[in-house]
Amino acid sequence: RQQDGPFYGTPLWEGYNTGDRGTAYRFHIVDPITFTRSLRVEIEHKGSQTFPDGKTSGFIERDDLMSSVALWYQTEPHKPWPPLPPGPDRLPFREQALAVGYKLVPEARHSGAPLEVQALGGVTDGKQLWFRPTSAGAWVEVPFSLTNELTAELWLKVVHARDYGTWRVKLDGKDLGTFDLYNATITPTAHRLGMHTLSAGSHTLRFEGVGKSDRSTGYLLGFDALTARIPAYLRPPGFDLRKVQK
């Protein structure tokens, strides 16, 4: 569970689904572990899985991506440490922009309401796709294409504001969710859409206005970008972890 304390905690725990992230820490301050030459730490990476045959296990070695950081006190001098890999090489994923709103305004299809590029801080290149209907029922579609098939965690980056509406979002006709974009202040926000596999070729991202919050004064939409977090490693769908046990 997500919690934090003075000596141990789990400040980030997103859940058990593919792509979910977790962070844990432990500080040995009141119970220090002393060593003179070297210290070895092993991290148990076991968890649960439902197997393809329907059986389950709550304690099986998993192939999740793990990284660790250790901090310690020592007397000097010490031998030179090897250089760390560049920052991007240490990430468990790389991020790719699939559709950037303001760039797609010329190609967008939409119902009869003003559509334009708006300058705004906190979004991609300081610009967003800004759609300004005055009632529910409006829609806007933006096209994008992929050179290769892609399996990744998708994120929808939109803007929340006091006069923004509630929008249903679809990708190639598949419902990705409905988002209330009301907020008392202008706030660029990223919404996690889960893991998806997209084929090479053309795709369509569609926004459908379905109303607004009672607190909102309008039905507007501000679309920043659709991005993909591509994992450094991804287990094949339906893979049986019993095949990789030591």
HUPELIN-V695034 format. One record per residue. N is the residue number from 0. RES is the residue in one small letter. PHI is phi in whole degrees, 0 to 359 (none if undefined). PSI is psi in degrees with one decimal (* if undefined). D_CENTER is the distance of its C-alpha to the mean C-alpha in whole Angstrom. Layout:
# HUPELIN-V695034
((N	RES	PHI	PSI	D_CENTER) (N	RES	PHI	PSI	D_CENTER))
This chain:
# HUPELIN-V695034
((0	r	none	158.3	20) (1	q	280	121.3	18) (2	q	195	163.6	21) (3	d	213	143.9	22) (4	g	220	-179.5	26) (5	p	291	-25.8	28) (6	f	240	-20.0	28) (7	y	204	158.4	25) (8	g	177	172.1	22) (9	t	229	83.3	19) (10	p	289	-19.3	17) (11	l	228	122.2	13) (12	w	212	105.9	13) (13	e	270	-18.4	11) (14	g	135	-161.2	13) (15	y	247	4.7	14) (16	n	275	163.5	12) (17	t	303	129.7	11) (18	g	92	-12.2	8) (19	d	294	145.7	9) (20	r	244	151.0	9) (21	g	217	145.4	13) (22	t	227	132.4	15) (23	a	227	155.2	19) (24	y	216	157.6	22) (25	r	212	129.8	26) (26	f	249	119.2	28) (27	h	268	78.6	32) (28	i	261	-53.8	34) (29	v	278	-14.9	37) (30	d	231	65.1	37) (31	p	297	147.2	36) (32	i	257	112.7	36) (33	t	269	149.6	39) (34	f	206	156.0	40) (35	t	248	-30.1	42) (36	r	240	-47.3	41) (37	s	203	161.7	37) (38	l	222	128.7	35) (39	r	245	131.2	33) (40	v	237	129.0	30) (41	e	248	134.8	28) (42	i	253	121.7	25) (43	e	285	119.6	25) (44	h	246	71.3	22) (45	k	241	155.9	23) (46	g	191	-154.0	22) (47	s	250	157.4	22) (48	q	204	142.9	22) (49	t	264	120.7	24) (50	f	278	163.0	26) (51	p	302	-26.6	26) (52	d	273	5.6	30) (53	g	94	-13.3	29) (54	k	285	159.5	30) (55	t	228	158.7	27) (56	s	219	137.4	27) (57	g	263	0.0	26) (58	f	209	86.6	27) (59	i	219	144.7	26) (60	e	297	131.0	25) (61	r	247	163.3	21) (62	d	251	33.0	20) (63	d	294	155.8	16) (64	l	282	125.2	15) (65	m	231	145.8	17) (66	s	220	156.4	18) (67	s	216	156.2	20) (68	v	228	133.4	22) (69	a	238	137.3	26) (70	l	237	136.4	28) (71	w	209	164.0	32) (72	y	258	139.2	35) (73	q	207	159.8	38) (74	t	278	151.5	41) (75	e	263	161.5	42) (76	p	276	169.6	42) (77	h	228	160.6	39) (78	k	292	150.1	39) (79	p	299	138.8	36) (80	w	274	148.0	33) (81	p	294	152.8	31) (82	p	293	146.4	29) (83	l	285	148.7	25) (84	p	298	156.2	23) (85	p	304	151.6	22) (86	g	311	-50.4	18) (87	p	301	-30.3	16) (88	d	285	-11.9	18) (89	r	263	-4.2	17) (90	l	278	147.2	13) (91	p	281	-2.6	12) (92	f	205	163.9	10) (93	r	240	146.2	11) (94	e	257	135.1	9) (95	q	230	131.5	11) (96	a	279	121.8	12) (97	l	269	-39.6	14) (98	a	213	121.8	15) (99	v	253	119.3	16) (100	g	308	-54.9	18) (101	y	295	-29.1	21) (102	k	289	-21.1	22) (103	l	260	2.5	22) (104	v	304	-44.1	24) (105	p	297	-27.7	28) (106	e	264	-6.3	26) (107	a	290	146.4	25) (108	r	251	142.3	27) (109	h	200	163.5	27) (110	s	286	175.5	30) (111	g	286	78.7	33) (112	a	212	154.4	31) (113	p	299	133.3	30) (114	l	231	128.4	27) (115	e	204	171.9	27) (116	v	268	128.7	25) (117	q	243	134.3	25) (118	a	286	130.0	25) (119	l	203	132.9	22) (120	g	287	149.0	21) (121	g	90	0.7	17) (122	v	242	175.9	16) (123	t	303	122.7	16) (124	d	56	17.7	20) (125	g	70	25.8	21) (126	k	218	150.5	21) (127	q	221	160.1	20) (128	l	283	124.9	21) (129	w	239	116.5	23) (130	f	244	129.5	25) (131	r	234	64.2	27) (132	p	287	161.8	29) (133	t	250	4.2	31) (134	s	203	170.9	31) (135	a	289	163.7	29) (136	g	98	-6.4	29) (137	a	285	161.1	27) (138	w	209	156.6	25) (139	v	211	139.2	24) (140	e	237	138.2	22) (141	v	234	135.3	21) (142	p	266	151.4	21) (143	f	208	164.6	20) (144	s	223	155.5	20) (145	l	237	140.5	19) (146	t	283	-37.6	22) (147	n	231	158.8	21) (148	e	300	146.4	19) (149	l	222	128.6	15) (150	t	244	117.4	13) (151	a	200	167.0	9) (152	e	273	121.9	6) (153	l	268	143.6	6) (154	w	231	132.0	5) (155	l	258	119.8	9) (156	k	255	112.8	10) (157	v	229	173.6	13) (158	v	250	137.7	16) (159	h	254	139.4	18) (160	a	202	172.2	21) (161	r	290	-20.0	25) (162	d	243	27.3	26) (163	y	259	152.6	23) (164	g	264	-168.1	23) (165	t	253	128.6	21) (166	w	231	133.0	20) (167	r	272	135.7	19) (168	v	243	132.1	16) (169	k	231	144.8	17) (170	l	238	113.9	17) (171	d	54	38.1	20) (172	g	87	-9.8	21) (173	k	271	129.9	19) (174	d	287	122.9	18) (175	l	260	-8.6	14) (176	g	133	167.5	15) (177	t	242	133.4	17) (178	f	233	124.0	16) (179	d	275	113.1	19) (180	l	265	16.1	18) (181	y	285	138.6	21) (182	n	203	147.8	21) (183	a	295	-26.8	24) (184	t	235	160.5	23) (185	i	290	118.0	21) (186	t	221	105.2	17) (187	p	297	131.9	14) (188	t	221	138.9	11) (189	a	257	130.2	8) (190	h	248	129.0	7) (191	r	279	129.6	5) (192	l	251	-3.4	8) (193	g	90	-179.1	8) (194	m	278	136.5	9) (195	h	217	150.7	12) (196	t	249	121.2	15) (197	l	247	133.4	16) (198	s	283	161.0	20) (199	a	294	145.0	21) (200	g	120	-158.2	23) (201	s	273	145.7	23) (202	h	220	158.9	20) (203	t	228	125.7	20) (204	l	257	124.7	18) (205	r	237	137.0	20) (206	f	245	130.2	20) (207	e	237	121.4	22) (208	g	286	122.8	24) (209	v	243	7.2	25) (210	g	140	-153.2	26) (211	k	201	162.2	25) (212	s	293	150.5	25) (213	d	299	-23.6	29) (214	r	276	-17.1	28) (215	s	280	147.8	27) (216	t	259	6.0	29) (217	g	198	-175.3	28) (218	y	239	21.8	26) (219	l	289	163.1	24) (220	l	226	133.5	21) (221	g	235	111.0	19) (222	f	253	122.5	17) (223	d	269	-65.2	15) (224	a	195	157.1	13) (225	l	251	120.6	11) (226	t	238	161.6	9) (227	a	235	131.8	8) (228	r	260	109.1	6) (229	i	266	115.4	10) (230	p	296	147.6	11) (231	a	293	-27.2	14) (232	y	216	139.0	15) (233	l	221	123.9	15) (234	r	291	138.1	18) (235	p	301	145.0	20) (236	p	303	135.4	19) (237	g	76	9.2	22) (238	f	295	139.8	23) (239	d	263	112.0	25) (240	l	294	-15.4	25) (241	r	296	-19.3	28) (242	k	282	-13.2	29) (243	v	244	14.6	28) (244	q	287	141.8	29) (245	k	274	*	32))
